[in-house]
Amino acid sequence: MLKTKVAVQMISNGSLPEDALMLGETYLKQWKIPQGQSITLKFGSYRQQVKVVPVPKFEGMRISHYLAARLGMPGSMTLRLQYRPSSMTLALGPLIGVLISRDYPGTPDKPFGSITLFCKELVDACKVQGAHVYFFTPSQIGSSSSSVQGWVYGSGWRRMTVPVADVINNRLTSRKLENNANVQRLLNEAKLRYQTQVFNEKFLDKSEVFDALRNDSALHRYLPESHLLRNYPMLKAMCQRYATVFLKPIRGSLGKGIIRVNRTENGGYQALYTTPMGTRKQHYPQLTKLFSSLSGKMKTVRYQIQQGLQLIEIQRRPVDFRALVQKNASGAWGLTSIVARIAGSQHFVSNLARGGTLSPVKEAVAKSNLSAAAKKDAAVRLQRAALEIAKGVDKYIPAHFAELGIDLALDTSGRVWLLEVNSKPSKNDNTPLNSNDQKIRPSVRLMLQYARHITGF
């Protein structure tokens, strides 16, 4: 199948009928596009019968402003083009939709709040790769299954009616929004009716990930013992087995609600609770008292109970690692970045939202209390674990993922452990957003390369 990038120009409505487009003569000859008879123009979910008018000595495409508005194009742009002779379809694309949680129409210069720079970076990357991207929220999904209201960029941000995209990247940050009936209807209909590819289509629960990866004996070495906390006997058994256990809300994020339970020398238990202001300590003379304090919360919050690990430390602050893994231009998992996260002075979790700081992996490992022998290949072992875990998630969890944030740890013996897999990794965690619009991060380029791979552009 022949494909190429072409410059798509808009011309006045009177210069061209609504059901026609102009295309460089070379393309018609090369692809044997019939002249004088209708073919199908496809852009995302949009379909229209058009006639192609050849233009000598011209290497682009011209369409009327009327047709551009129907396609959701704010102005001239470069897109990829492919002709499918079997269906007589001329496809433009790829068209990418990014589903985000909220927008701020009252601030047109910053309509997406803190992720506006990231969104603009995607726009700039699309210009380079020959794609078109728009951004939309659950509230912009109407009753139509073929179009949404989306934000596009062309001399500033503006909203337009746009076709349902070839690829939808689900970047919703809450399960409530993701489970919204309109959202689920649109995603399901887009997949069925238009073969839209939806990736990162769901949140991952902590217990779901660990239960799925247990199916693979090669991944056992990365998995701390972990269970869904159902009752007191399970809490008792885990606290007898390990000096420290962690209770993690299975749907938590940013370190919220995590409880660390330690046995004390006098036979009691100390619970450390994460709070926005730091760590709160509570002592319990018996484990039954601790469980009683949890039982009220367990009516609304389900916890995963996990084996405590003796993590490496820098100046008595625990260290863990966040790897960003993504599928590339050939659809294979690759490691995009990995950073060390050092816990804040008043916290036992390393999330940036809790005062954690970032550091290059080799630098953090070198400064840590890890033995000299274990330091040598620590970075390589972390990278290998991240890729093996990503492949495991892909294999055992029935959903489409293209990028994952994988939280790993090293214990003081140098063993690599999995802490958590995040299907909605923040773009701010690993590399700062660059204010220079010409600088496009590898994570953004890879996302577009993968979108081209799965759409055939």
N, C-alpha and C positions, 0 to 999 in steps of 0.2 A: 504494500500500500504506500503510494507516494504521499509525502507530507512536507510542509514547509511553513516558514513564517511569512506573513504578508502584512503590508501596511494597509489598514482599512480606513478609508477617508469618507467623510460625510459631504454630500453636495446638496444643493437646494432641491426641494421637493418637485419643482416644475421641470427640472432637468432630467428626471428619471421617473418612470412609472413606479407605483408602490410595489408592484410585483416583479420588479426587475433589479438586477445588479450588474455592475460593469466589472470585468475581470481581464487582466492582462492576457493577451492572445496566446502567449507562450504556455500559460497554465492550461488553457483549453486544449491545445494540441498535445501537451505532455500527458494530460489525464484523459484525453478523448471525451471531454465534456460536450454533450450534444448542444448545438446551437439551434435556437428557434423553437425548442420544445421545453416544456416545464420540467424542472427538477425540484427536489426538496432541499430547502435551506434549513439546517439544524443548528441551534445554539442552545445548549442545555435542553430544557423541556420544550423550547419554542420550535415549531415547525411551520413552514410556509412554502407554498409552491411559487417558484420564481423562474424567470427566464434570464439566461446569462448573455450579456452583450459583450462581445470581444473588443478589446481596445489594443490596437497595434502599439508596439514599442512602449509598453507600460507594464510594470511589474507589481502592481498592487490591486486593490479592490476598491470600488466606489459604491456607496449605498446612499439612499435618500435619508434626509433627517427623519422622515416619518418612520422608515424601517429601523433606523438606529434607535429611535425612542421605543419601538416595540421590542427591540433586543435588549434594552436597558443599557445602552452605550452612551456615556455622557459626552463623547467626542471622539476624534480620530485616535486610533490605537493600533498596536501590532498584535496580531493573533496568529495562531497556527491554523492551517487549512488542510483538510483531507477530503478526497472524493472517493465515494464508495460506489463503484459502477453497478454492483449487483442490485442496489436499492435506489440508484440514481440520486444519491444524497450527498450534498456538499456540506460538510460539517465544519463549523468554526469553534475554536476552543483552545484549551479547556476552560470552561466556566466554573469558577470555584466559589462556593458560598461558605462563609464562616459564621457559625451560629454562636452568638455571644449573649451574655446574661442581660445586659442593660445598655441603654444609650442615654445621652444627655443632649436632646435637640436644642436646648436653650443655650448651649455653648458650642456653636458651629465650628470653632477652631479646635475643639477638643471633645468631639461627640462621644468618645468611648472612654473618657476619664483616663486612668493611668495606663491603659493599653493602647491609647491612640497612636503613639509612636510606633508600636509594634505593628498595628494595622497599616500605617503608612509604609512601613518597611515591606510588608507583603505586597502592597500596591507597586512599589518600586521594583521588587523582584519580579512581579508579573510582567512589567514592561520589558525587562531584560529577557525573560524566557518565552514571551509571546503567549500570555494568558490574561484572563480578566477575573478580578476578584471583587466580591461585594460582601457586606457584613449585615446581619439581620438578627433581630431578637425575637423571642417567643411572641411578644405583643404585636410584631409586624407580620405574623402569619394569619392570613384571613381564611375565608371559606374556600378559596380557589386552591386546587391541588397542582396548578401549573405555574403559579407565580407568587411572589411575595413582595413586600415593600422592603427594599434594601438600601443601604448606604453605599454609594459609589464615589470614587474620587476623580474629578476632572476640573482643574483650576479651583480646587476647594471641595469640601465634602457636601454632598447633597443626596436626598432620598429620591429614588425612582422605583417604578414597578419593574421588577426583573424576573426573568424566567427561573424556574427551579434549576439549580446548578447540576453539572456533571458530577461534581464531587462536593460533599458537604463535610467540613471539619467541625465536629461538635466540640465547642470550647465552653459549654455551659458550666458554671461553677457551683450549681446546687442541684441536688437530686429532685427537689420540688419542681424546679423549672424543667428539668429533663423529663419528668414524668407527666408534665402538663399534657392534657388530652390533644390539644392542637399540635404540639410538637411531635408527639408520637404518631399522630395521623399523617402529618406531612412527611416525616421520615419514612414511614412504612409505604405510603403511596408513591413517594419519589423512587424508592427502590424497586417497587413492583412495576410502575407504569413507565418510568424513564431509565431504568437500570442505573440510577444514581448510586454512586459509591459513597457510603457514609462511614467515616472512620473516627476512631475513639468514640464509638457510639454509646458507650455506657460507663458509668462509674464502676469501680472495682471495690467490693467489700474486702476487708482484710482477711476474714475467715475464708471467703470464696477463693482467694488467691492461694492461700496455704493448702487448702483442701485439694485444689486442682493440681498443684505442683507435686503433691505427695504421690501422684500417679506415676512419676518418673523417678526411678531409683537413682539416676545420675544427678538429680537435683536435691536428694535428701541431705547431702552434706551441707547445703546452704540454709536449711530450714531449722530454726530453733523450735523446740517442742511448743506446740500452740494448739489451743482448742477454743471453741465457743464456750464461754462460761455459763453453765446452765444451773448449777446448784452448789451448795456448800461442800459436799464431798469432793467435787472437782477442785475447788479452791484449796481445800485441805491437802489433797494429794499433791498438787503442784507446789505448795508451800513446804511440804515435807521433802520433796525431791530437790528443790532449789532454794538457796539462801535468799535469792531475789527473784520476784516475778513482776511482770508488767501487766496491767489491765488497760487495754486500748479500746475505745469505742470503735466498733467495726466500720462505722461510717464517719469517723472523725477525720480531720485534716488540720494542718498547721500546728500539730502537737496539742490540740485542745482536748481536755478531759482525760489525759493519760495519768494513771496512778502507778507509782512504783511502791511495791510492798517488800520490806526487808524484815527478816527475823532479827530480833534483838538478843543481847547476851542473857537477859533475865527471863527469856522464854516468851516475851510478848512480841508485838509486831509494830513496826513504824510504817505509816503510809505517807508518801509524798505526793501532793496533788499539784498539777500545773495550773497556775493562775496567770492572768495578764501582768500582775505585779511581781511574779516570781514563784517560788515554791512554798507551799503551805505544808507544815508537818503536823501529823496527828498520831498519837500513840494509843495502842489498844492492848489491854492486858491479855486478852484471848482473841483467837482468830474468829470465834463466833461473834464477838462484838464488831469486828471489822466487817464481817459479812452482813450483819444487821444494818450497818451504816450504808452498805451498798444496795441492799434489797429494794429500797425505795427507788433508787436511780434505775435499777434493772427493769423496772416496769416500763420505762420509756427508752432506755439506752441498752443496747446489747453490747457486751464486752467480749473481746478476745483476750484470753489469758495466755501469756507467753513467757517462756523460760527467760530469766534474766541473764544478761551477758556481761562479762567483765571487759568493757570496751577499752580500747587504747585511749590515753588521755594526753592532753598538753596542759601543763600547769594545773592539774587536777580537774580539768574540764573535759568531759567526754567528747569524742570525735566520731562522726560517721561520714558517709559519702553519698552524694547524689549523682547518679549517672543518668544522662539523657541518651536514650537509644531511639533510633528512627529507621524506618525502611527507606531504602535509597532508590535510585533511578532504575534498578533492576528488581526491586521488590524484596531485597534481602535486608536483614537487620544489620545495622552498623552502630558503632559508638560515636556519638557526636561530641559529647563532652563529659567530663567527670570532675567534680570538685569535692574538697573536704569541707565539712561544716563543723565548726567548733562551738560548743554550747556556751551560752552567756553565763556570767558569773553567778547569777541567781537562779539558774535553770538546770534541769538534767536532760532536757531535750534540746536539739541543735537547730530547730527551725529559725529562719531569719526573723519571722514574726515574733519570736520569743527571745530576741537579743543575740541570736547566733551570728557568727562571722564566717566568711568564706576564705579558703586558702587553696593554693595548688596542692594536688595530692602528694607529690614527692616532697614538697616542703613540710606539709603536715606530718607525714610519716617520719621524716627525718627528725622532727622536733618531738615526736611522741615517745612514750615509754616502751615502745616495741623493741624487742631484742634486735641486735645488729644483723643477725642471720635472717630473721623474718622480714626485715626492712627491704632486703635486696630486690625481691620480685613482687612486693606487695601490690604495686600499681598494676602489673600485668595480671595478677590473680583477680583483682577487683574488676578489671575490664572483661576478663573471660567470664566471670560470674554474671556480670550484667547482661552479656549477650546470650548466655545459656538460659538465663531466667526469662528474658524477652521471648526467646523461641518457645520456651515452655508455656508461657501465658498464651501465645498464639496457638499452640497445639491443643491445649486442654480447656481453654475458655472459649465458648462459641460466640465470638463477637469479633468485629473488625477493628484492629488497632494498628496505628502506623507510627505512633510515638509514645514512649512510656518514660516516666521518671521512676528510677529504681533506687531505693535507699538501701545501702549496704553498710556493714560494720566489719571492723577487724577486732577480734578479741586479743588479749595480751599474749596469746600463743601464736598469733598471726593467722588464725583461721578466719575465713570470710563467711559472713552470715547475711541472710536477707532480712531486712526489717519491714519493708513495705514496697508495694508497687502502686504508682499513681498514674491513672489513665488521663489526667488533665494537668500535665506538668506545666508549672508556671514558666513563662518565658523570662521572668526576672530573676529566677533562682541561680542560673548558671553564668549568664553573661549580661552585663548591663546593656540597656537599650542605648544605641548610639544615635546621637542627635544629628550626625552627618548622614543625610539621606542617601548618599552614594554607597555607604557601607551596609552591606546586607550580610547578616550572620549566616553561618553554615546551616543552622537549624531551620531558617526560613527557606533557603535555597533547596534543602533536601525535601521539605514538605511539598514544594512545587514540582520538583523532579519526580517524586512519588505520585503526585496527582497526574502528571503526564503519563507515567507508566501505566497506571490502572485505567486510564481513559483511552490509551492508544495514540495520544498526541505526541 
